[in-house]
Amino acid sequence: MTEGAPPELRRSIGLGRATAIVVGIIIGASIFVQPSAVTGHVQSTGGVILVWLVSGLLTVIGALVVAELSSAWPQTGGVYVFLRNAYSPALGFLWGWAMFWTMHTGIVAAIVMVFARYVGAFVHLSDAGTRAVAIAAVLALSAINYLGVRLAAAVQAAVTLVKVAAIVLIIVVAALLGGPAHAAASATASGVSTAPVSPAALVAALIAGLFAFGGWHMVSYSAEETINPTRTIPRALLLGTFTVTLLYVALNAAYLYVLPISTVSTSTRVAADLAAAVLPGTSAAQWVSALVMLSAFGAANGVILAGPRVYLAMADDGLLFKWFAQVHPVYRTPSRAIVAQAVWACVLIGTNTFRALFTRVVYTEWIFFALLAAALYVLRRRPGYAPAYQLPAYRYLVAVFVVSSATIIITQVATEPAESITGLLLVLSGLPVYFAWTRWTSRHLPSGA
């Protein structure tokens, strides 16, 4: 940075930490508490494993689409930049609009509430106390991110390493010590339905599996803080999504080896149930609760790291107040965007509105993901589009991803029409704001401002 120039973001995220961001954001709390979301729809061991494997492979395809776009436009903002460049600033604005008011801050709020509820497993907390712990977690993690991306990425790497090691330990313990529990589970297997799985149930299971892989795209937001981003981000996306797929498949195989499928399909604390079955009479279940807390904490840190980069990019483009574009002169972070995100997430937690907003809007991510993938058909023919990495066999893989995304969208609208339409309208409410904003700025701001 030259003397007198405005402060810039600092490149300090290497391949290891970028991969930790991918893995750490995807592996939140749900894989430890609610595989029932998949197993409840597919009542066979082979079917459940297949669903997790297909969900992982679809996630890998989506990640590779983002990898190509990241290598073409290695800029702060990730998906916002891709939508802006591939389609229009209006579509990019809609993504950022939905992120700030509902989608991204809603994810932050939901994850830290899981963290707070598991704190309640060790210390009694009232509802107000649970929310206070969640708000404290948002503020603590936001402070870490405020103080520098190097510190935030180091925290992410450390937490991710611990929870990946813990998952591997659970898998190994289940394999080595789960024999008696497996025998008991097998004795109850006769009560499990062997009827063919309906297409509707299979789709519902895949949707649940895909949502458990959410957040894979967020590493692209911090491209200008990543060392050699055109190589690092694609590699991190590939390594991260493959790692999570392997862990998810193996962990669910461990659940189904130790526990009856009827238990897995109804349990809301399946990892703790596994621990209690393999190591009865010990505090293993409490250790699993601690693991869920740690996993949620790490996922929240990654999400909090990612979001402010989008708001900074929007402000740099004149689509948000310039206040959001400030980079801290000492810590070299989007400090004001971090503060704004933290404040709004705390409001959503305090008012308990995050769940209603988030559940209505989260499916709309897949509309944007489908558009990103479909954009490759046009971009590959666009002059000047020169990604350093290209998705192989993109015509076929993109078609698979777009069809899968469309299936999620159509299924969500068909099963919950009122909720889905409300969520879509919340996202689309950003369009009149975009047109009013661009009209006002064109009239009142000097050219080039």
C-alpha positions in Angstrom: 0.0 0.0 0.0 1.5 3.3 -1.1 1.6 6.3 1.3 -1.6 8.3 1.2 -3.5 5.6 -0.6 -6.7 4.1 1.1 -6.0 0.9 3.1 -6.5 -2.3 1.2 -7.4 -5.8 2.2 -4.4 -8.0 3.1 -3.6 -11.3 1.3 -3.0 -13.8 4.1 -5.2 -16.9 3.3 -3.2 -19.8 1.9 -4.5 -23.1 0.6 -4.7 -24.7 4.0 -6.7 -22.0 5.6 -8.9 -21.6 2.5 -9.7 -25.3 2.6 -10.4 -25.0 6.3 -12.9 -22.2 5.5 -14.7 -24.6 3.0 -14.7 -27.6 5.4 -15.4 -25.6 8.5 -18.4 -23.7 7.1 -20.0 -26.8 5.6 -19.6 -28.9 8.8 -21.9 -27.2 11.2 -24.0 -28.8 13.8 -26.6 -30.6 11.7 -24.5 -33.6 10.7 -24.2 -34.4 14.5 -27.8 -33.9 15.4 -30.2 -34.5 12.5 -29.3 -37.1 9.9 -32.9 -38.0 10.5 -33.7 -35.4 7.9 -32.3 -37.9 5.3 -32.9 -41.2 7.0 -36.6 -40.5 7.7 -37.3 -40.4 4.0 -35.1 -43.4 2.9 -35.5 -46.3 5.2 -32.5 -48.4 4.0 -28.8 -48.3 4.8 -27.8 -48.5 1.1 -30.3 -45.8 0.2 -29.1 -43.4 2.9 -25.5 -43.8 2.0 -26.4 -43.3 -1.7 -28.2 -40.1 -0.9 -25.3 -38.7 1.1 -22.9 -39.6 -1.7 -25.0 -38.1 -4.5 -25.5 -34.9 -2.3 -21.8 -34.7 -2.0 -21.1 -35.1 -5.7 -23.7 -32.5 -6.6 -22.0 -30.2 -4.1 -18.7 -30.9 -5.8 -20.1 -29.9 -9.2 -21.5 -26.7 -7.8 -18.1 -26.0 -6.1 -16.3 -26.6 -9.4 -18.6 -24.1 -11.2 -17.7 -21.5 -8.5 -14.0 -22.6 -8.9 -14.1 -21.7 -12.6 -15.8 -18.3 -12.0 -13.4 -17.6 -9.1 -10.5 -18.2 -11.5 -12.0 -15.8 -14.0 -12.9 -13.1 -11.5 -10.7 -13.4 -8.4 -12.3 -10.4 -6.7 -13.8 -9.7 -3.3 -17.5 -10.5 -3.2 -17.5 -14.0 -4.9 -21.0 -14.9 -5.9 -22.1 -11.2 -6.0 -19.3 -10.5 -8.5 -20.1 -13.6 -10.6 -23.8 -12.7 -10.9 -23.0 -9.0 -11.6 -20.5 -9.9 -14.4 -22.4 -12.8 -15.9 -25.8 -11.2 -15.9 -26.3 -7.7 -14.5 -25.6 -5.6 -11.4 -29.3 -5.9 -10.5 -29.0 -9.7 -10.0 -25.8 -9.2 -8.0 -27.6 -6.6 -5.8 -30.5 -9.1 -5.2 -28.0 -11.6 -3.9 -26.4 -9.1 -1.5 -29.8 -7.8 -0.5 -31.0 -11.2 0.5 -27.7 -12.0 2.2 -27.7 -9.1 4.5 -31.4 -8.9 5.5 -32.3 -12.6 5.7 -30.1 -15.3 4.2 -26.6 -14.8 5.5 -27.4 -13.1 8.8 -30.1 -15.6 9.3 -27.5 -18.4 8.9 -25.3 -16.7 11.5 -28.2 -16.4 13.9 -29.3 -20.0 13.4 -25.8 -21.4 13.9 -25.0 -19.4 17.1 -28.4 -20.4 18.5 -27.4 -24.0 18.1 -24.2 -23.2 19.9 -26.0 -21.5 22.7 -28.5 -24.3 23.2 -25.6 -26.8 23.6 -24.0 -24.5 26.1 -27.3 -25.0 27.9 -26.5 -28.7 28.2 -23.7 -27.8 30.6 -25.2 -24.6 32.3 -28.9 -24.1 32.8 -30.1 -21.3 30.5 -33.5 -19.7 30.2 -34.7 -18.6 26.7 -33.4 -15.1 27.4 -30.1 -16.6 28.6 -29.8 -18.7 25.4 -30.3 -15.7 23.2 -27.8 -13.7 25.3 -25.1 -16.4 24.8 -25.9 -16.5 21.1 -25.5 -12.7 20.9 -22.2 -12.9 22.9 -21.0 -15.5 20.4 -21.8 -13.2 17.4 -20.0 -10.3 19.1 -16.9 -12.3 20.0 -16.5 -13.9 16.6 -17.2 -10.5 14.9 -14.4 -9.0 17.1 -12.0 -11.7 16.0 -12.8 -11.0 12.3 -12.6 -7.3 12.9 -9.0 -7.7 14.2 -7.8 -9.3 11.0 -8.4 -12.0 8.5 -5.2 -13.7 9.5 -6.5 -14.2 13.0 -10.0 -15.2 11.8 -8.6 -17.7 9.3 -6.2 -19.1 12.0 -9.2 -19.7 14.3 -11.1 -21.3 11.5 -8.2 -23.6 10.7 -7.7 -24.7 14.3 -11.4 -25.3 15.0 -11.8 -27.2 11.7 -8.8 -29.4 12.4 -10.2 -30.3 15.8 -13.7 -31.2 14.6 -12.4 -33.2 11.6 -10.2 -35.1 14.0 -13.2 -35.7 16.3 -15.3 -37.0 13.4 -12.6 -39.4 12.4 -12.4 -40.5 16.0 -16.1 -41.1 16.1 -15.9 -43.2 13.0 -12.9 -45.2 14.3 -14.5 -45.8 17.7 -17.7 -46.9 16.1 -15.8 -49.4 13.8 -13.6 -50.8 16.6 -16.0 -50.8 19.6 -19.4 -50.8 18.0 -19.8 -54.5 17.5 -22.1 -55.2 20.4 -24.3 -52.2 19.6 -24.3 -53.3 15.9 -25.6 -56.8 17.0 -28.3 -55.2 19.0 -29.3 -52.9 16.1 -29.3 -55.8 13.7 -31.7 -57.7 15.9 -34.3 -54.9 15.5 -33.8 -54.6 11.7 -36.8 -56.8 10.9 -39.1 -53.9 11.8 -37.7 -51.6 9.2 -39.7 -51.1 6.0 -38.1 -52.6 2.8 -40.7 -51.0 0.5 -39.2 -49.2 -2.6 -38.5 -45.6 -2.0 -40.8 -43.2 -3.8 -39.4 -40.5 -6.1 -40.9 -37.9 -3.9 -39.2 -39.3 -0.8 -35.9 -39.6 -2.6 -36.0 -36.0 -3.7 -36.9 -34.9 -0.2 -33.9 -36.9 1.1 -31.6 -35.3 -1.4 -32.8 -31.8 -0.6 -32.1 -32.5 3.1 -28.6 -33.9 2.2 -27.8 -30.9 0.0 -28.7 -28.4 2.7 -26.3 -30.2 5.1 -23.6 -29.3 2.6 -24.5 -25.6 2.5 -21.9 -22.8 2.5 -19.4 -24.3 0.1 -19.4 -21.2 -2.0 -18.4 -18.7 0.7 -14.6 -19.1 0.3 -14.9 -17.2 -3.0 -16.0 -14.0 -1.1 -12.4 -13.3 0.2 -10.5 -13.7 -3.1 -8.6 -10.5 -2.6 -7.3 -11.7 0.8 -6.3 -15.1 -0.7 -2.8 -15.8 -1.9 -2.8 -16.7 -5.6 -6.6 -16.9 -5.6 -6.9 -18.2 -9.2 -5.2 -21.4 -8.0 -5.9 -21.5 -4.3 -9.7 -21.1 -4.4 -10.4 -23.8 -7.0 -8.1 -26.2 -5.2 -9.6 -25.3 -1.8 -13.2 -25.9 -3.1 -12.2 -29.2 -4.6 -10.3 -30.4 -1.6 -12.9 -29.1 0.9 -16.0 -30.5 -0.8 -14.4 -33.9 -1.4 -13.2 -34.1 2.2 -16.6 -33.2 3.6 -18.3 -35.8 1.3 -16.0 -38.5 2.5 -16.5 -37.6 6.1 -20.3 -37.3 5.8 -20.6 -40.7 4.1 -18.3 -42.4 6.6 -20.0 -40.8 9.6 -23.5 -41.8 8.4 -22.2 -45.3 7.8 -21.0 -45.3 11.4 -24.4 -44.1 12.7 -26.2 -46.9 10.7 -23.7 -49.5 11.8 -24.2 -48.8 15.6 -27.8 -47.7 15.8 -31.0 -49.2 14.4 -32.2 -47.3 11.4 -35.4 -46.5 13.2 -33.4 -44.7 15.8 -31.4 -42.7 13.3 -34.5 -41.7 11.4 -36.1 -40.1 14.5 -33.1 -38.9 16.6 -32.3 -35.2 17.0 -29.0 -36.0 18.7 -27.7 -38.9 16.7 -24.0 -38.5 17.5 -24.7 -38.5 21.2 -26.9 -41.6 20.8 -24.0 -43.3 19.0 -21.6 -42.4 21.8 -24.1 -43.7 24.4 -24.5 -46.9 22.6 -20.8 -47.6 22.0 -19.5 -46.3 25.4 -22.5 -46.7 27.8 -22.1 -45.4 31.3 -19.5 -42.8 30.3 -19.5 -39.1 29.6 -19.1 -39.7 25.9 -22.5 -38.0 25.1 -21.3 -34.9 26.9 -18.1 -34.9 24.8 -20.3 -35.0 21.7 -22.3 -32.0 23.0 -19.0 -30.2 23.3 -18.1 -31.2 19.7 -21.4 -29.8 18.5 -20.7 -26.5 20.3 -17.2 -26.4 18.8 -18.5 -27.2 15.3 -21.2 -24.6 15.4 -18.7 -22.0 16.7 -16.3 -22.8 13.8 -19.1 -22.7 11.2 -20.3 -19.3 12.5 -16.8 -17.9 12.4 -16.5 -18.9 8.7 -19.8 -17.4 7.8 -19.1 -14.2 9.7 -15.8 -13.9 7.9 -17.4 -14.3 4.5 -20.4 -12.0 4.4 -18.8 -8.5 4.9 -16.7 -9.0 1.8 -19.9 -8.9 -0.3 -21.2 -5.7 1.3 -17.8 -4.1 0.8 -17.8 -5.1 -2.9 -21.4 -3.7 -3.3 -20.3 -0.4 -1.7 -17.3 -0.1 -4.0 -19.7 -0.6 -6.9 -21.9 2.2 -5.6 -24.8 -0.2 -4.8 -24.5 0.4 -1.0 -23.6 3.3 1.2 -19.9 4.1 0.9 -19.7 3.7 4.7 -19.7 -0.1 4.1 -16.6 0.1 1.9 -14.2 1.2 4.7 -11.1 -1.0 5.2 -9.6 -0.6 8.6 -6.3 1.2 8.4 -4.6 -1.1 10.9 -6.4 -4.4 10.8 -7.1 -4.2 7.0 -10.5 -5.7 7.3 -14.0 -4.5 6.1 -14.6 -3.3 9.6 -17.8 -1.4 9.2 -19.4 -4.1 7.2 -18.5 -6.6 10.0 -20.1 -4.3 12.6 -23.3 -3.9 10.5 -23.6 -7.6 10.0 -23.1 -8.3 13.7 -25.7 -5.7 14.7 -28.3 -7.1 12.3 -27.7 -10.7 13.3 -28.1 -9.7 17.0 -31.4 -8.0 16.2 -32.6 -11.2 14.5 -31.6 -13.2 17.5 -33.0 -10.8 20.0 -36.4 -10.5 18.2 -36.4 -14.3 17.4 -37.3 -13.4 13.8 -34.3 -15.2 12.2 -36.0 -18.6 11.9 -39.1 -17.4 10.1 -37.0 -15.3 7.7 -34.3 -17.8 7.1 -36.5 -20.8 6.5 -38.6 -18.9 3.9 -35.6 -17.5 2.0 -32.9 -20.2 2.2 -34.2 -22.2 -0.7 -33.8 -19.2 -3.0 -30.1 -19.7 -2.9 -30.6 -22.5 -5.4 -32.1 -20.1 -7.9 -28.9 -18.1 -7.9 -26.8 -21.3 -7.9 -28.7 -22.6 -11.0 -28.2 -19.2 -12.7 -24.4 -19.3 -11.9 -24.1 -22.8 -13.4 -26.2 -22.0 -16.5 -24.0 -18.9 -17.1 -21.1 -21.1 -18.2 -23.0 -22.0 -21.4 -22.9 -18.3 -22.4 -19.6 -17.3 -20.8 -17.6 -19.9 -22.6 -18.5 -18.0 -25.8 -18.1 -14.5 -24.5 -15.0 -12.6 -25.7 -12.6 -11.8 -22.9 -13.8 -14.6 -20.6 -10.6 -16.4 -19.7 -10.7 -18.5 -16.5 -7.5 -20.0 -15.3 -9.5 -23.2 -14.5 -12.3 -24.7 -16.6 -14.9 -27.2 -15.5 -14.4 -30.4 -17.5 -17.4 -31.8 -19.4 -19.2 -28.7 -18.4 -22.2 -29.2 -20.7 -23.2 -32.4 -19.0 -22.2 -31.5 -15.4 -23.9 -28.1 -15.6 -27.1 -29.7 -16.9 -27.1 -32.1 -14.0 -26.6 -29.3 -11.5 -29.2 -27.0 -13.0 -31.8 -29.8 -13.1 -31.0 -30.7 -9.5 -31.3 -27.0 -8.4 -34.6 -26.7 -10.3 -35.9 -29.8 -8.6 -35.1 -28.3 -5.2 -36.9 -25.1 -6.1 -40.0 -26.7 -7.6 -40.3 -29.2 -4.7 -40.0 -26.5 -2.1 -42.7 -24.3 -3.8 -45.0 -27.3 -4.3 -44.7 -28.5 -0.7 -44.7 -25.1 1.1 -46.2 -22.7 -1.4 -47.1 -19.9 1.0 -43.7 -20.0 2.8 -41.8 -20.2 -0.5 -43.7 -17.4 -2.3 -43.2 -15.2 0.8 -39.5 -15.9 0.8 -39.2 -15.2 -3.0 -41.1 -11.9 -2.5 -38.7 -11.0 0.3 -35.8 -11.5 -2.1 -37.5 -9.7 -5.0 -38.3 -6.7 -2.8 -34.7 -5.7 -3.4 -35.5 -4.9 -7.1 -37.4 -1.6 -6.5 -34.7 -0.7 -4.0 -32.0 -1.3 -6.6 -33.8 0.8 -9.3 -34.6 3.6 -6.9 -31.0 3.6 -5.6 -29.3 3.6 -9.0 -31.7 6.4 -10.2 -31.0 8.5 -7.1 -27.2 8.0 -7.3 -27.1 8.8 -11.0 -28.8 12.2 -10.3 -27.1 13.2 -7.1 -23.6 11.8 -7.2 -20.9 13.3 -9.4 -19.7 11.2 -12.3 -17.1 8.7 -11.2 -18.0 9.0 -7.5 
